[in-house]
């Protein structure tokens, strides 16, 4: 399955990405070095304190990171490589809860040779605060719940 974004674009790395499919991730926007995604927090994504499990927030941010690192429509030369995480840091700022809609905004900050640096902000909003036009809405209108910084490395697919 290739995930189609709300703008109609497709990203090949979501083909057979069963984790992102299970999480219900929706791709809102893709550009070179940028991705915006969202998902609804469900009961099975909560920890024993009744808030979003940190691993769910991390996995969500990691998907945005991967989408921003890899071109949606790679050239033949780009298709011979993949870009993966060489390291990440996450800072949890506030909890998120069942029923909230979370949005991740990933942006490339620097790229040199085969290495890159990406910042991903993750926001939470109540479903009623979620705009009807997610492409035109400002994802930062929710509360910032986590900051994710990823370091990438481009490697051969082999």
C-alpha positions as semicolon CSV with decimal commas, in nm:
position;residue;x (nm);y (nm);z (nm)
1;X;0,000;0,000;0,000
2;X;0,132;0,344;-0,093
3;X;-0,003;0,616;0,132
4;X;-0,165;0,905;-0,053
5;X;-0,145;1,245;0,105
6;X;-0,438;1,480;0,128
7;X;-0,272;1,684;-0,145
8;X;-0,261;1,372;-0,369
9;X;0,113;1,306;-0,345
10;X;0,243;0,959;-0,262
11;X;0,547;0,849;-0,064
12;X;0,697;0,513;-0,151
13;X;0,850;0,451;0,193
14;X;0,503;0,398;0,338
15;X;0,454;0,094;0,115
16;X;0,443;-0,202;0,355
17;X;0,500;0,028;0,657
18;X;0,266;-0,163;0,884
19;X;0,361;0,035;1,196
20;X;0,257;0,368;1,039
21;X;-0,058;0,204;0,903
22;X;-0,147;0,066;1,250
23;X;-0,090;0,410;1,404
24;X;-0,328;0,562;1,149
25;X;-0,079;0,822;1,029
26;X;-0,208;1,064;0,766
27;X;0,036;1,253;0,545
28;X;-0,072;1,616;0,517
29;X;0,215;1,772;0,324
30;X;0,540;1,668;0,157
31;X;0,812;1,891;0,016
32;X;1,185;1,849;-0,030
33;X;1,319;1,824;0,326
34;X;0,975;1,871;0,483
35;X;0,684;1,655;0,597
36;X;0,370;1,723;0,800
37;X;0,171;1,427;0,936
38;X;-0,105;1,368;1,190
39;X;-0,276;1,091;1,384
40;X;-0,550;1,046;1,642
41;X;-0,445;0,912;1,981
42;X;-0,632;0,591;2,062
43;X;-0,668;0,402;2,389
44;X;-0,413;0,137;2,291
45;X;-0,152;0,415;2,248
46;X;-0,166;0,513;2,617
47;X;0,063;0,420;2,904
48;X;-0,037;0,327;3,260
49;X;-0,076;0,695;3,351
50;X;-0,348;0,744;3,089
51;X;-0,133;0,961;2,864
52;X;0,027;0,893;2,527
53;X;0,309;0,640;2,560
54;X;0,645;0,803;2,489
55;X;0,722;0,528;2,240
56;X;0,414;0,624;2,038
57;X;0,521;0,988;2,029
58;X;0,874;0,882;1,933
59;X;0,752;0,648;1,655
60;X;0,524;0,924;1,523
61;X;0,813;1,174;1,513
62;X;1,038;0,911;1,354
63;X;0,790;0,863;1,068
64;X;0,784;1,239;1,001
65;X;1,165;1,236;1,010
66;X;1,183;0,950;0,756
67;X;0,937;1,121;0,521
68;X;1,136;1,447;0,531
69;X;1,469;1,265;0,473
70;X;1,365;1,060;0,171
71;X;1,233;1,210;-0,155
72;X;0,874;1,117;-0,239
73;X;0,962;1,087;-0,609
74;X;1,329;0,986;-0,618
75;X;1,541;1,020;-0,930
76;X;1,706;0,696;-1,050
77;X;2,028;0,797;-0,870
78;X;1,839;0,873;-0,546
79;X;1,645;0,545;-0,574
80;X;1,969;0,349;-0,525
81;X;1,998;0,492;-0,171
82;X;1,793;0,531;0,143
83;X;1,830;0,784;0,420
84;X;1,811;0,647;0,773
85;X;1,852;0,778;1,125
86;X;2,206;0,783;1,259
87;X;2,085;0,922;1,590
88;X;1,792;1,104;1,747
89;X;1,704;1,295;2,059
90;X;1,355;1,365;2,187
91;X;1,238;1,600;2,459
92;X;0,890;1,541;2,596
93;X;0,743;1,875;2,698
94;X;0,377;1,804;2,784
95;X;0,158;1,494;2,786
96;X;-0,101;1,416;2,521
97;X;-0,420;1,221;2,585
98;X;-0,669;0,987;2,423
99;X;-0,883;1,156;2,162
100;X;-0,635;1,431;2,088
101;X;-0,504;1,480;1,737
102;X;-0,127;1,508;1,716
103;X;0,061;1,671;1,430
104;X;0,432;1,647;1,350
105;X;0,612;1,906;1,140
106;X;0,954;1,793;1,016
107;X;1,207;2,025;0,853
108;X;1,561;1,976;0,728
109;X;1,794;2,222;0,903
110;X;2,123;2,124;0,736
111;X;2,258;1,880;0,480
112;X;2,621;1,810;0,392
113;X;2,728;1,516;0,177
114;X;2,550;1,207;0,309
115;X;2,457;1,360;0,647
116;X;2,159;1,572;0,750
117;X;2,002;1,737;1,052
118;X;1,623;1,758;1,098
119;X;1,398;1,917;1,359
120;X;1,051;1,779;1,422
121;X;0,796;1,958;1,641
122;X;0,499;1,757;1,766
123;X;0,176;1,934;1,865
124;X;-0,145;1,809;2,027
125;X;-0,494;1,954;1,989
126;X;-0,844;1,848;2,083
127;X;-1,039;1,703;1,789
128;X;-1,270;2,006;1,789
129;X;-0,963;2,233;1,749
130;X;-0,854;2,031;1,444
131;X;-0,922;2,244;1,136
132;X;-1,144;2,111;0,859
133;X;-0,874;2,195;0,599
134;X;-0,555;2,039;0,739
135;X;-0,339;2,160;0,452
136;X;-0,430;2,524;0,501
137;X;-0,442;2,512;0,881
138;X;-0,146;2,590;1,104
139;X;-0,032;2,270;1,277
140;X;0,137;2,484;1,541
141;X;-0,207;2,597;1,664
142;X;-0,204;2,306;1,910
143;X;0,020;2,277;2,215
144;X;0,381;2,177;2,164
145;X;0,426;1,837;2,333
146;X;0,766;1,720;2,204
147;X;1,078;1,832;2,020
148;X;1,256;1,563;1,816
149;X;1,597;1,619;1,654
150;X;1,720;1,365;1,403
151;X;2,057;1,310;1,246
152;X;2,044;1,127;0,914
153;X;2,282;0,930;0,696
154;X;2,228;0,833;0,333
155;X;2,337;0,476;0,259
156;X;2,314;0,228;-0,026
157;X;2,000;0,012;-0,037
158;X;2,220;-0,298;-0,063
